[in-house]
């Protein structure tokens, strides 16, 4: 809102609504400076390609949307089921090392 006082100078007074709008515009511009717009997935620091997954067909399966296979373990929206493998217990250490090792 523009108001002209008696000396001829223009005095600007912002309404509360205009102040709030300018505050949100300021916050929006600050946010644009702080956030990087990522246009490709490979630009993320944490991305991982499906091709880089280990070749372990027993524990890791990849389902593509264009490949239709019914699996009773996974639902229709599952793309990457991962199964935790069963680990074998460690072998008993040699008796020569028995004095050096703690129980456990």
C-alpha positions in Angstrom: 0.0 0.0 0.0 1.4 3.4 -1.0 0.6 6.5 1.0 1.7 10.0 0.2 2.4 12.3 3.2 2.3 16.1 3.3 6.0 16.6 2.4 5.5 14.8 -1.0 7.6 11.8 -0.1 6.1 8.3 -0.8 5.7 6.3 2.3 5.1 2.5 1.9 3.2 0.6 4.4 2.8 -3.2 4.1 -0.3 -4.9 5.3 0.0 -7.9 7.5 -1.0 -10.1 4.5 1.7 -8.6 2.4 4.3 -9.1 5.2 3.4 -12.7 5.5 3.6 -13.2 1.7 7.0 -11.5 1.5 8.2 -13.7 4.4 7.2 -16.9 2.7 8.8 -15.7 -0.6 12.0 -15.0 1.4 11.9 -18.5 3.0 11.3 -20.1 -0.4 14.3 -18.3 -1.9 16.6 -19.4 1.0 15.4 -22.9 0.6 16.3 -22.8 -3.1 19.8 -21.8 -2.2 20.2 -24.6 0.3 18.7 -27.5 -1.7 20.3 -28.9 -4.8 17.8 -30.0 -7.4 18.7 -33.6 -8.5 17.6 -34.5 -12.0 19.3 -37.9 -12.2 19.3 -40.7 -9.7 23.0 -41.2 -10.2 23.6 -37.7 -8.8 22.5 -38.9 -5.3 25.4 -39.9 -3.1 23.6 -43.1 -1.9 22.4 -44.5 -5.3 23.0 -48.1 -6.1 22.4 -49.8 -9.5 20.5 -53.1 -9.7 23.3 -54.3 -12.0 25.8 -53.9 -9.1 23.9 -56.2 -6.8 25.7 -59.5 -6.0 24.9 -62.4 -8.2 23.1 -64.5 -5.6 19.9 -65.9 -7.1 19.2 -68.0 -4.0 19.0 -65.0 -1.7 18.4 -61.9 -3.9 15.7 -61.8 -6.6 14.8 -58.9 -8.8 11.3 -58.6 -10.3 10.6 -56.2 -13.1 7.2 -54.7 -13.8 7.2 -56.1 -17.3 8.0 -59.6 -16.0 5.0 -61.3 -14.5 5.6 -64.2 -12.3 3.5 -65.1 -9.3 5.4 -65.9 -6.2 3.6 -67.0 -3.0 6.3 -65.3 -0.8 6.1 -61.9 -2.3 3.2 -59.7 -3.2 2.4 -58.1 -6.5 4.2 -54.8 -5.6 7.5 -56.4 -4.5 10.4 -55.6 -6.8 13.5 -56.6 -4.7 13.0 -59.3 -2.1 16.2 -60.2 -0.1 16.5 -63.3 2.0 19.0 -63.5 4.8 21.2 -66.5 4.3 21.7 -69.1 7.0 25.2 -68.8 8.3 27.3 -71.7 9.3 28.9 -71.7 12.8 32.6 -71.1 12.9 34.9 -74.1 13.3 36.5 -74.8 16.6 39.9 -73.2 17.0 43.0 -75.2 17.1 44.1 -76.2 20.7 47.3 -74.2 20.2 45.3 -71.0 20.4 43.1 -72.0 23.4 45.2 -70.0 25.9 44.9 -66.8 23.8 41.1 -66.9 23.3 38.4 -65.7 25.6 35.3 -67.9 26.1 32.3 -66.9 24.0 
